[in-house]
């Protein structure tokens, strides 16, 4: 029994591509690009990880350790080289209630369970369901996250005051905005001069040197919190191992696992479009889960893919696992040995980088697209964008998929039609040629196509251009047959496709005799058995 279960699981897991370079050539130029891209990402990770740790109500190092561990593991075994993972705001806003009520140790236990759930999703290949996310939802997701990234940067324009945080004003605000603008100009102009150094890294470096050399009084990384620390140590969450603990952490773990996978898989698709790579969804689920299990045992807050840092990496030239690995190792080096230097980097430079990410991430063509696509698609783009900003990504994507699915069902429900004619093979019989799918949305329209009282004694329903889809369709066919039966008339079905035939046979609707032809070499008529589903 056990051997059979493990054998089934083994069949579910396909060997992943863990090549360091993937399809890229192993050259000095490529290695330099990957390392510099990783350094740029690591610098951008620092304030993000610290800020998200504050959101979750934990120590900054808990966020930094998560960024290092999740980033390293997913870079090593993830489904899409070039993606960057770490502590994210989408997860932090869910964690804050858990930490406030039960403490950080319960958070670590939740992260471990979250990872186990994500591994299970990967083994079961549930990542493939991300294909069901329509393109309008993807556009809304991209636009919503771009706005969220932009709004998150605005906190860097605030400083602690007597009445809480206050906005910068006067000369300080002007200087901050000037440095942000300078960083953005450097990032915009650097590719026109040279591609040896990634433009975001050049922007951070030049502005940092300028601020340090001139002693400008602007907020720096060290003003957020000290990032100094040691290596993360193995730590079993200090929580009771009982059913009560499971009842506490399971709901959070399920929500975090879902949000993490949705954001990671959507980011995977986005990076895939830029790098022209496909596949890897199930592998990414397993990588994210493994990363979170490890992170939970090493004092991290867990994480998932980060669209902002992934865009920085890809647009800086990062295409292989080396960039992600380098970003994680650079971040660890910042924590262990280089914290005094990193804490001197002005936040304005990092804000400028993220603002350029926002400009590059936002799907500006969606404004033009919305004037050319159906109203429903345009509405979904706006809806997902607004819900992403107002609540969180997971809710936005689910809402978008539901609205798109309902719109699709409604459009298909209106496609059900019938053409009537006299039968050529059965003298005096009337033929209804059905067009369009018969499913829950179209059953009412299907029933309205027939004129039972006026029809002859023998009626043929031809499904050559239709499909019987679900239980509602079965119920509709049975109800129609019952009406003809009550009127003393005969109803038969013709030209059923193989899938429709199997569905109706399984339900017990078809009266199949020796004349049944499973290969459909000739037209076969099927009588309908009524009363199978217990209703008319």
C-alpha positions as CSV (number, residue, x, y, z in Angstrom):
1,X,0.0,0.0,0.0
2,X,2.7,2.5,1.1
3,X,4.9,1.5,-1.8
4,X,2.1,2.1,-4.2
5,X,1.4,5.6,-2.8
6,X,5.1,6.6,-3.1
7,X,5.1,5.1,-6.6
8,X,2.2,7.2,-7.6
9,X,3.8,10.3,-6.2
10,X,7.1,9.5,-8.0
11,X,5.2,9.4,-11.3
12,X,3.7,12.8,-10.5
13,X,7.2,14.4,-10.1
14,X,9.0,15.0,-13.4
15,X,12.8,15.6,-13.2
16,X,13.4,19.4,-12.9
17,X,15.9,21.4,-15.0
18,X,18.4,22.6,-12.3
19,X,21.1,23.7,-14.7
20,X,22.8,26.8,-13.5
21,X,23.1,28.5,-16.8
22,X,20.0,27.0,-18.5
23,X,20.3,27.9,-22.2
24,X,22.7,30.8,-21.8
25,X,26.3,30.5,-22.8
26,X,28.9,30.2,-20.0
27,X,31.1,33.3,-20.7
28,X,32.9,35.9,-18.7
29,X,30.5,38.6,-20.0
30,X,27.5,36.5,-18.9
31,X,28.9,35.8,-15.5
32,X,29.6,39.5,-14.9
33,X,26.1,40.5,-16.0
34,X,24.6,37.9,-13.7
35,X,26.7,39.0,-10.7
36,X,26.1,42.7,-11.2
37,X,22.4,42.1,-11.7
38,X,22.3,40.0,-8.4
39,X,24.1,42.9,-6.6
40,X,21.5,45.4,-7.8
41,X,18.7,43.1,-6.7
42,X,20.3,42.6,-3.3
43,X,20.5,46.4,-2.7
44,X,16.8,46.8,-3.6
45,X,15.9,43.9,-1.4
46,X,17.2,45.5,1.8
47,X,14.6,48.2,2.4
48,X,11.8,46.1,1.1
49,X,12.6,43.2,3.5
50,X,12.9,45.6,6.4
51,X,9.7,47.4,5.6
52,X,7.7,44.2,5.2
53,X,9.1,43.0,8.5
54,X,7.7,46.1,10.2
55,X,4.3,45.5,8.5
56,X,4.2,42.0,9.9
57,X,5.3,43.2,13.3
58,X,8.5,41.3,13.5
59,X,12.3,42.2,13.9
60,X,13.9,43.4,10.6
61,X,16.3,40.4,10.6
62,X,13.3,38.1,10.4
63,X,12.4,39.8,7.1
64,X,16.1,39.8,5.9
65,X,16.6,36.2,6.7
66,X,13.5,35.3,4.8
67,X,14.7,37.3,1.8
68,X,18.0,35.5,1.9
69,X,16.7,31.9,2.4
70,X,13.7,32.1,0.2
71,X,15.7,33.9,-2.5
72,X,18.5,31.3,-2.4
73,X,16.4,28.2,-2.4
74,X,14.1,29.3,-5.2
75,X,17.1,30.5,-7.2
76,X,18.6,27.0,-6.9
77,X,15.6,24.9,-7.7
78,X,12.9,27.3,-8.9
79,X,10.9,26.8,-12.1
80,X,12.0,30.0,-13.8
81,X,15.6,31.3,-13.7
82,X,15.5,35.1,-13.5
83,X,12.7,35.2,-10.9
84,X,13.6,36.7,-7.5
85,X,11.7,35.7,-4.3
86,X,11.8,37.1,-0.8
87,X,9.6,38.6,1.9
88,X,6.6,40.3,0.4
89,X,4.0,42.7,1.5
90,X,1.1,40.5,0.2
91,X,2.1,37.9,2.8
92,X,3.1,40.4,5.5
93,X,-0.4,41.9,5.8
94,X,-1.8,38.5,6.5
95,X,0.9,37.7,9.1
96,X,0.4,40.8,11.2
97,X,-2.8,39.5,12.9
98,X,-1.2,36.2,13.7
99,X,1.9,37.8,15.2
100,X,-0.1,40.3,17.2
101,X,-2.3,37.6,18.8
102,X,0.0,34.6,19.2
103,X,3.6,35.8,18.8
104,X,6.4,35.2,16.3
105,X,6.9,31.5,17.1
106,X,3.5,30.7,15.8
107,X,4.5,32.6,12.6
108,X,7.5,30.4,12.1
109,X,5.3,27.3,12.6
110,X,2.8,28.7,10.1
111,X,5.5,29.3,7.5
112,X,6.6,25.7,7.8
113,X,3.0,24.4,7.3
114,X,2.6,26.9,4.5
115,X,5.6,25.4,2.7
116,X,4.3,21.9,3.2
117,X,1.0,22.8,1.5
118,X,2.9,24.5,-1.4
119,X,5.0,21.4,-1.9
120,X,1.9,19.3,-2.0
121,X,0.4,21.6,-4.6
122,X,3.5,21.2,-6.7
123,X,3.5,17.4,-6.4
124,X,-0.1,17.3,-7.5
125,X,0.7,19.7,-10.4
126,X,-1.9,22.2,-9.3
127,X,0.3,25.0,-10.6
128,X,-1.0,24.3,-14.1
129,X,-4.4,25.8,-13.1
130,X,-2.7,29.2,-13.4
131,X,-3.4,28.8,-17.1
132,X,-7.1,29.5,-16.3
133,X,-6.2,33.1,-15.4
134,X,-7.4,35.2,-18.4
135,X,-5.2,37.8,-20.0
136,X,-7.3,40.7,-18.7
137,X,-6.7,39.4,-15.2
138,X,-3.0,39.3,-15.9
139,X,-3.1,43.0,-17.0
140,X,-5.0,44.0,-13.9
141,X,-2.5,42.0,-11.8
142,X,0.5,43.8,-13.3
143,X,-1.1,47.2,-13.1
144,X,-2.3,46.7,-9.5
145,X,1.1,45.5,-8.3
146,X,2.8,48.4,-10.1
147,X,0.5,50.8,-8.1
148,X,1.1,48.9,-4.9
149,X,4.9,49.1,-5.4
150,X,4.6,52.9,-6.1
151,X,2.5,53.5,-3.0
152,X,4.9,51.4,-0.9
153,X,7.7,53.8,-1.8
154,X,5.8,56.8,-0.5
155,X,6.6,55.7,3.1
156,X,10.2,56.6,2.4
157,X,9.2,60.2,2.2
158,X,8.1,60.1,5.8
159,X,10.1,60.6,9.0
160,X,9.3,59.9,12.7
161,X,7.7,62.9,14.4
162,X,6.1,63.8,17.7
163,X,2.7,62.8,16.3
164,X,3.8,59.7,14.5
165,X,5.2,59.7,11.0
166,X,5.3,63.0,9.2
167,X,5.9,63.8,5.5
168,X,9.2,65.4,4.6
169,X,8.8,69.1,3.9
170,X,10.7,72.1,2.5
171,X,14.3,71.6,1.6
172,X,14.4,68.0,2.8
173,X,11.6,67.0,0.5
174,X,13.0,68.9,-2.5
175,X,16.4,67.2,-1.9
176,X,14.8,63.8,-1.7
177,X,12.8,64.3,-4.9
178,X,15.9,65.7,-6.7
179,X,17.9,62.6,-5.8
180,X,15.0,60.3,-6.8
181,X,14.8,62.1,-10.2
182,X,18.6,62.0,-10.6
183,X,18.5,58.2,-10.0
184,X,15.8,57.8,-12.6
185,X,17.6,59.9,-15.2
186,X,20.8,57.8,-14.7
187,X,18.8,54.6,-15.1
188,X,17.2,55.9,-18.2
189,X,20.4,57.3,-19.7
190,X,23.0,54.7,-18.7
191,X,22.0,52.0,-21.4
192,X,22.6,54.7,-24.1
193,X,26.2,55.1,-22.8
194,X,27.2,51.5,-21.8
195,X,25.7,48.2,-20.9
196,X,28.7,47.0,-18.9
197,X,27.1,48.0,-15.6
198,X,23.3,47.5,-15.0
199,X,21.6,50.9,-15.1
200,X,19.9,50.5,-11.7
201,X,23.2,49.6,-10.0
202,X,24.8,52.6,-11.7
203,X,22.0,54.8,-10.4
204,X,22.3,53.6,-6.8
205,X,26.1,53.8,-6.9
206,X,26.4,57.3,-8.3
207,X,23.7,58.8,-6.1
208,X,25.2,57.1,-3.0
209,X,28.7,58.4,-3.7
210,X,27.2,61.9,-4.2
211,X,25.3,61.9,-1.0
212,X,28.1,60.4,1.1
213,X,30.8,62.7,-0.4
214,X,28.7,65.9,0.1
215,X,27.3,64.8,3.4
216,X,23.7,65.5,2.4
217,X,21.1,65.1,5.1
218,X,18.7,62.6,3.6
219,X,17.1,59.4,4.9
220,X,19.3,56.4,4.5
221,X,18.9,52.7,4.9
222,X,20.3,52.8,8.4
223,X,17.5,55.2,9.4
224,X,14.9,52.4,8.9
225,X,16.7,49.9,11.1
226,X,20.0,48.3,11.6
227,X,20.6,45.3,9.3
228,X,23.5,44.0,11.2
229,X,23.3,40.4,12.2
230,X,24.8,37.0,12.1
231,X,24.1,33.8,10.2
232,X,20.6,32.5,10.6
233,X,20.5,29.5,13.0
234,X,18.4,26.4,13.0
235,X,15.4,26.9,15.2
236,X,12.4,24.6,15.9
237,X,9.3,26.8,16.4
238,X,8.6,27.0,20.1
239,X,4.9,26.1,19.9
240,X,3.0,23.2,21.4
241,X,2.7,20.3,19.0
242,X,-1.0,19.6,19.4
243,X,-4.4,20.0,17.7
244,X,-5.0,23.5,19.2
245,X,-1.8,24.8,17.6
246,X,-2.9,23.3,14.2
247,X,-6.3,25.0,14.5
248,X,-4.5,28.3,15.0
249,X,-2.0,28.1,12.2
250,X,-3.8,26.1,9.6
251,X,-6.2,28.9,8.4
252,X,-3.2,31.3,8.1
253,X,-1.1,28.7,6.4
254,X,-3.7,28.0,3.7
255,X,-4.2,31.7,3.0
256,X,-0.5,32.4,2.9
257,X,0.2,29.3,0.7
258,X,-2.5,30.4,-1.8
259,X,-1.4,34.0,-1.9
260,X,2.3,33.0,-2.3
261,X,1.6,30.5,-5.1
262,X,-0.7,32.9,-7.0
263,X,1.8,35.7,-6.9
264,X,4.7,33.4,-7.7
265,X,2.9,31.8,-10.6
266,X,1.7,35.0,-12.1
267,X,5.2,36.5,-11.8
268,X,6.5,33.3,-13.4
269,X,4.3,33.9,-16.4
270,X,5.3,37.5,-16.6
271,X,9.0,36.8,-16.5
272,X,8.4,34.0,-19.0
273,X,6.9,36.5,-21.5
274,X,9.9,38.7,-21.1
275,X,12.5,35.9,-21.3
276,X,10.5,33.8,-23.8
277,X,10.5,30.8,-21.5
278,X,7.6,28.5,-20.7
279,X,6.7,25.8,-18.2
280,X,8.0,25.2,-14.7
281,X,4.8,25.9,-12.7
282,X,4.8,22.7,-10.7
283,X,8.6,23.0,-10.1
284,X,8.1,26.6,-8.9
285,X,5.4,25.4,-6.4
286,X,7.8,22.8,-5.0
287,X,10.6,25.3,-4.8
288,X,8.5,27.9,-3.0
289,X,7.3,25.3,-0.6
290,X,10.8,24.0,0.1
291,X,12.1,27.5,0.6
292,X,9.3,28.3,3.1
293,X,9.8,25.1,5.1
294,X,13.5,25.9,5.5
295,X,12.8,29.5,6.3
296,X,10.4,28.6,9.0
297,X,13.1,26.5,10.7
298,X,15.7,29.3,10.4
299,X,13.7,32.2,11.9
300,X,12.4,33.8,8.7
301,X,8.9,35.2,7.9
302,X,8.5,33.3,4.7
303,X,8.0,34.7,1.2
304,X,7.2,34.3,-2.4
305,X,8.1,35.7,-5.8
306,X,8.6,39.5,-5.9
307,X,7.5,41.1,-9.1
308,X,9.5,44.4,-8.5
309,X,12.8,42.7,-7.8
310,X,12.2,40.2,-10.6
311,X,11.8,43.0,-13.1
312,X,15.0,44.7,-11.8
313,X,16.8,41.4,-12.3
314,X,15.5,40.7,-15.8
315,X,15.9,44.2,-17.1
316,X,19.5,44.3,-15.6
317,X,20.3,41.2,-17.8
318,X,19.8,38.4,-15.2
319,X,18.6,35.3,-17.1
320,X,20.1,32.4,-15.1
321,X,20.1,30.9,-11.6
322,X,23.5,32.7,-10.9
323,X,21.8,36.1,-10.6
324,X,19.3,34.9,-8.0
325,X,22.0,33.0,-6.1
326,X,24.3,36.0,-6.1
327,X,21.4,38.3,-4.9
328,X,20.8,36.0,-1.9
329,X,24.5,35.7,-1.0
330,X,25.1,39.4,-1.4
331,X,22.2,40.1,0.9
332,X,23.7,37.7,3.5
333,X,27.0,39.5,3.1
334,X,25.3,42.8,3.8
335,X,23.8,41.4,7.0
336,X,27.0,39.7,8.3
337,X,29.9,42.0,7.2
338,X,28.8,45.0,5.2
339,X,25.9,46.5,7.2
340,X,27.7,49.8,8.1
341,X,28.3,50.4,4.4
342,X,24.9,49.4,3.2
343,X,23.2,51.5,5.9
344,X,24.7,54.6,4.3
345,X,22.9,54.1,1.0
346,X,20.3,56.9,0.6
347,X,16.7,55.7,0.3
348,X,16.2,58.1,-2.5
349,X,18.4,56.0,-4.8
350,X,16.4,52.9,-4.0
351,X,13.1,54.7,-4.4
352,X,14.3,55.9,-7.8
353,X,15.0,52.4,-8.9
354,X,11.6,51.2,-7.7
355,X,9.9,54.1,-9.5
356,X,11.5,53.0,-12.7
357,X,10.3,49.5,-12.0
358,X,6.8,50.8,-11.7
359,X,7.1,52.7,-15.0
360,X,8.4,49.5,-16.7
361,X,5.9,47.1,-15.0
362,X,2.7,49.0,-15.5
363,X,1.0,47.9,-18.7
364,X,0.5,51.3,-20.3
365,X,-0.9,49.7,-23.5
366,X,-3.9,48.5,-21.4
367,X,-5.4,52.0,-21.8
368,X,-5.4,51.4,-25.6
369,X,-6.4,47.8,-25.2
370,X,-9.5,48.7,-23.1
371,X,-10.9,50.7,-26.0
372,X,-10.7,47.7,-28.4
373,X,-11.7,44.7,-26.4
374,X,-15.2,43.7,-25.1
375,X,-16.6,45.8,-22.3
376,X,-16.4,42.8,-19.9
377,X,-12.6,42.4,-20.5
378,X,-12.0,46.1,-19.9
379,X,-14.1,45.9,-16.7
380,X,-12.0,43.0,-15.5
381,X,-8.8,44.8,-16.1
382,X,-10.0,47.8,-14.0
383,X,-11.6,45.6,-11.4
384,X,-8.5,43.4,-10.7
385,X,-6.3,46.5,-10.6
386,X,-8.6,48.2,-8.0
387,X,-9.1,45.1,-5.9
388,X,-5.3,44.4,-5.9
389,X,-4.6,47.9,-4.5
390,X,-7.6,47.9,-2.1
391,X,-7.2,44.3,-0.6
392,X,-4.6,41.8,-1.8
393,X,-3.5,39.9,-4.9
394,X,-5.2,36.6,-4.2
395,X,-8.7,38.1,-3.7
396,X,-8.2,40.2,-6.9
397,X,-7.2,37.3,-9.0
398,X,-10.0,35.1,-7.7
399,X,-12.5,37.9,-8.3
400,X,-11.2,38.5,-11.8
401,X,-11.3,34.8,-12.7
402,X,-14.9,34.5,-11.4
403,X,-16.1,37.5,-13.3
404,X,-14.4,36.4,-16.5
405,X,-15.9,32.9,-16.1
406,X,-19.4,34.2,-15.5
407,X,-19.1,36.5,-18.5
408,X,-17.9,33.5,-20.6
409,X,-20.8,31.4,-19.4
410,X,-23.3,34.1,-20.1
411,X,-22.0,34.6,-23.6
412,X,-22.1,30.9,-24.3
413,X,-25.6,30.6,-22.8
414,X,-26.8,32.9,-25.5
415,X,-25.3,30.8,-28.3
416,X,-27.7,27.9,-28.0
417,X,-30.0,27.9,-31.1
418,X,-31.8,25.3,-33.2
419,X,-32.6,24.9,-36.9
420,X,-35.6,22.7,-37.7
421,X,-36.3,20.6,-40.8
422,X,-38.2,17.5,-41.8
423,X,-36.3,14.3,-41.5
424,X,-35.0,12.7,-44.7
425,X,-34.5,9.3,-43.2
426,X,-37.5,9.1,-41.0
427,X,-40.8,9.9,-42.8
428,X,-42.9,12.4,-41.0
429,X,-40.2,13.1,-38.2
430,X,-39.1,16.6,-37.3
431,X,-35.3,17.3,-36.7
432,X,-34.0,19.9,-34.3
433,X,-30.4,20.7,-35.2
434,X,-28.9,22.2,-32.0
435,X,-26.0,24.6,-32.2
436,X,-24.0,25.8,-29.2
437,X,-23.0,24.0,-25.9
438,X,-25.7,22.7,-23.6
439,X,-24.7,23.4,-20.0
440,X,-26.1,25.0,-16.9
441,X,-26.2,28.5,-18.4
442,X,-28.0,27.5,-21.6
443,X,-30.5,24.9,-20.3
444,X,-33.4,27.4,-20.1
445,X,-32.8,28.6,-23.6
446,X,-32.6,25.0,-24.8
447,X,-36.0,24.2,-23.4
448,X,-37.5,27.2,-25.1
449,X,-36.4,25.9,-28.5
450,X,-39.0,23.2,-28.7
451,X,-42.7,23.3,-29.5
452,X,-43.9,20.1,-28.0
453,X,-47.6,20.6,-28.7
454,X,-47.1,21.4,-32.3
455,X,-44.4,18.8,-33.1
456,X,-45.2,15.4,-34.8
457,X,-45.1,12.1,-33.0
458,X,-41.5,11.5,-33.7
459,X,-38.8,14.1,-32.9
460,X,-35.1,13.9,-33.5
461,X,-32.6,16.1,-31.6
462,X,-29.4,16.4,-33.6
463,X,-26.3,17.2,-31.5
464,X,-23.7,17.3,-34.4
465,X,-23.0,20.9,-33.7
466,X,-23.5,20.8,-29.9
467,X,-22.0,19.3,-26.8
468,X,-23.7,18.0,-23.6
469,X,-21.5,19.4,-20.8
470,X,-22.8,18.9,-17.3
471,X,-25.5,17.6,-14.9
472,X,-27.8,20.6,-15.7
473,X,-27.7,19.6,-19.4
474,X,-28.6,16.0,-18.4
475,X,-31.5,17.3,-16.4
476,X,-32.7,19.5,-19.3
477,X,-32.7,16.5,-21.7
478,X,-34.6,14.4,-19.3
479,X,-37.1,17.1,-18.7
480,X,-37.6,17.6,-22.4
481,X,-38.0,13.9,-23.0
482,X,-40.6,13.7,-20.2
483,X,-42.6,16.5,-21.9
484,X,-42.7,14.6,-25.1
485,X,-43.5,11.4,-23.3
486,X,-46.5,13.0,-21.5
487,X,-47.7,14.2,-24.9
488,X,-47.5,10.6,-26.3
489,X,-44.6,11.5,-28.6
490,X,-41.1,10.0,-29.0
491,X,-37.9,11.9,-28.6
492,X,-34.5,10.5,-29.8
493,X,-31.0,11.9,-29.8
494,X,-28.7,11.7,-32.8
495,X,-25.0,12.4,-33.6
496,X,-23.7,12.5,-30.1
497,X,-20.0,13.0,-29.8
498,X,-18.1,10.3,-27.9
499,X,-17.8,12.4,-24.7
500,X,-21.5,13.3,-24.8
501,X,-22.4,9.6,-25.3
502,X,-20.3,8.6,-22.4
503,X,-21.8,11.2,-20.1
504,X,-25.4,10.3,-21.0
505,X,-24.7,6.6,-20.7
506,X,-23.0,7.0,-17.3
507,X,-26.1,8.9,-16.1
508,X,-28.3,6.1,-17.3
509,X,-30.2,8.4,-19.8
510,X,-29.5,6.4,-23.0
511,X,-31.3,3.2,-23.8
512,X,-28.4,1.4,-25.5
513,X,-29.2,-1.8,-27.4
514,X,-27.3,-4.1,-29.8
515,X,-27.6,-1.5,-32.6
516,X,-25.4,0.9,-30.7
517,X,-22.3,1.9,-32.7
518,X,-19.5,3.2,-30.5
519,X,-17.4,4.2,-33.5
520,X,-20.3,6.2,-35.0
521,X,-19.7,4.8,-38.5
522,X,-23.5,5.2,-39.0
523,X,-26.0,7.6,-37.5
524,X,-27.5,6.0,-34.4
525,X,-30.6,7.2,-32.6
526,X,-30.8,7.0,-28.8
527,X,-33.9,6.9,-26.8
528,X,-34.0,8.8,-23.6
529,X,-34.9,7.1,-20.3
530,X,-36.8,9.6,-18.1
531,X,-36.9,9.7,-14.3
532,X,-33.2,9.0,-13.9
533,X,-32.5,12.3,-12.0
534,X,-35.7,12.2,-10.1
535,X,-37.3,15.3,-11.7
536,X,-39.1,16.7,-14.7
